[in-house]
């Protein structure tokens, strides 16, 4: 009896590994538009996960990974860029708001100070 239970448990574990891991995508949490941003370029994060952030007077914009090379030489300098802004409202697992994250992609550098 014990060997049948172990065989069934093993079969169940193997079967669950092959099920697709699909999550639900939240609807209506992202908005995109083209904007002009001015601010200081900063490098934040760890050595494994670095991120470039443009810090303006009111907001912070995280630059997409593909666009980081455009701004990496301009750290601690003030820049004005134009790009596609995506605003994502983040939420904790409990459903409470965790703030807003603004990201930029398709960046065009307008000026560097």
C-alpha positions as CSV (number, residue, x, y, z in Angstrom):
1,X,0.0,0.0,0.0
2,X,2.8,2.4,0.9
3,X,4.5,1.8,-2.5
4,X,1.3,2.6,-4.3
5,X,0.9,5.8,-2.4
6,X,4.5,6.8,-3.2
7,X,4.0,6.0,-6.9
8,X,0.8,8.0,-7.0
9,X,2.5,11.0,-5.3
10,X,5.4,10.8,-7.7
11,X,3.0,10.7,-10.7
12,X,1.0,13.7,-9.3
13,X,4.2,15.7,-8.8
14,X,5.4,14.9,-12.4
15,X,2.0,15.8,-13.8
16,X,1.9,19.2,-12.1
17,X,5.3,20.1,-13.4
18,X,4.0,19.9,-17.0
19,X,1.0,22.2,-16.4
20,X,1.5,25.6,-17.9
21,X,2.3,28.4,-15.4
22,X,-0.1,31.1,-16.5
23,X,-0.8,34.2,-14.5
24,X,-3.6,36.7,-14.9
25,X,-2.6,40.1,-16.5
26,X,-4.3,43.0,-14.9
27,X,-6.3,45.1,-17.3
28,X,-6.2,48.9,-17.4
29,X,-3.1,49.5,-15.3
30,X,-0.8,50.8,-18.0
31,X,-1.0,54.0,-19.9
32,X,1.4,55.2,-22.6
33,X,2.1,58.6,-24.2
34,X,4.9,60.6,-25.7
35,X,6.4,63.2,-23.3
36,X,9.4,65.5,-22.9
37,X,11.4,64.9,-19.6
38,X,14.1,67.0,-18.0
39,X,16.1,65.8,-15.0
40,X,19.4,64.4,-13.6
41,X,20.6,61.0,-14.8
42,X,21.3,58.6,-12.0
43,X,22.4,54.9,-11.8
44,X,20.5,52.9,-9.2
45,X,20.2,49.3,-8.2
46,X,22.8,46.6,-7.7
47,X,25.6,45.4,-9.9
48,X,23.4,42.5,-11.1
49,X,20.3,44.7,-11.8
50,X,21.4,48.3,-12.6
51,X,18.9,50.8,-13.7
52,X,19.1,54.3,-15.1
53,X,16.7,56.8,-13.6
54,X,16.0,60.4,-14.7
55,X,15.1,62.4,-11.6
56,X,13.0,65.5,-12.4
57,X,11.5,68.0,-10.0
58,X,8.3,66.1,-9.5
59,X,8.8,62.5,-10.8
60,X,11.3,59.8,-11.5
61,X,11.4,57.9,-14.8
62,X,13.1,54.5,-15.1
63,X,14.7,53.9,-18.5
64,X,14.1,50.6,-20.2
65,X,17.0,48.2,-20.3
66,X,17.4,48.5,-24.1
67,X,17.8,52.3,-23.8
68,X,20.3,52.4,-20.9
69,X,23.3,52.6,-23.2
70,X,22.1,55.9,-24.6
71,X,22.2,57.6,-21.2
72,X,25.0,55.7,-19.3
73,X,27.7,58.2,-20.2
74,X,25.6,61.1,-18.9
75,X,25.4,60.2,-15.2
76,X,25.1,63.1,-12.8
77,X,24.3,65.5,-15.7
78,X,21.0,67.2,-16.5
79,X,19.4,66.0,-19.7
80,X,16.2,66.6,-21.7
81,X,14.8,63.7,-23.5
82,X,11.7,62.8,-25.4
83,X,10.2,59.3,-25.2
84,X,7.3,57.1,-24.7
85,X,6.2,57.1,-21.1
86,X,4.4,54.1,-19.6
87,X,2.7,54.5,-16.2
88,X,2.2,51.4,-14.2
89,X,0.2,51.4,-11.0
90,X,1.9,48.9,-8.7
91,X,0.0,47.0,-6.0
92,X,0.9,44.8,-3.1
93,X,-0.5,41.3,-2.8
94,X,-3.2,42.5,-0.5
95,X,-4.5,44.9,-3.2
96,X,-3.3,48.1,-1.6
97,X,-1.6,50.6,-3.8
98,X,2.3,50.5,-3.9
99,X,2.7,53.6,-5.9
100,X,3.3,54.5,-9.5
101,X,6.3,53.5,-11.7
102,X,7.0,55.6,-14.8
103,X,9.2,54.1,-17.5
104,X,10.6,55.6,-20.7
105,X,11.4,53.8,-24.0
106,X,12.2,55.0,-27.5
107,X,14.3,57.8,-26.1
108,X,15.6,60.7,-28.2
109,X,18.1,63.0,-26.5
110,X,17.2,66.6,-27.0
111,X,19.8,68.4,-24.9
112,X,22.6,67.7,-22.3
113,X,23.8,70.3,-19.7
